[in-house]
Amino acid sequence: MISALASNSEGADDIPYTSAQYAGLARVSLALMREYPAISMRRIVGHADIAPGRKSDPGAAFDWDLYRAVLAKIARSVAHRTAGGAQ
């Protein structure tokens, strides 16, 4: 049984993440969610949520709403390609 998985992005708590970082994290997240169906959006949290006071990432500069939107967009795109039979 897996109780936690971690993905780290280069950055700092107060420096905004790039579009490429959000897209990359979303792709990795989607792959993990497909491999481990128990992982859902509500179960994806930051290190700061797991170890408050000891960890601060991803920090205030991380836009959770944007991450979730990018993840949803990539998931829809993959589902559309799969349903359409695209290679």
C-alpha angles and dihedrals in degrees: 000000000000114000099177142010125189134207120185129200126195109254148088133259093253102036116087117244120242128247088248091055092051091047093048093047090048092052092049091046092051092050091051092046090053093048094043109033092188088072110092133166091262089057095053109097139156127260087251088063092052099042109020113189091021101055128034104178141152083025137195093302092064110100105214093182091054092047091052091047092050091047091051092048093051091045091052091048092051092046091049093050091046093048091046094050094238115162 
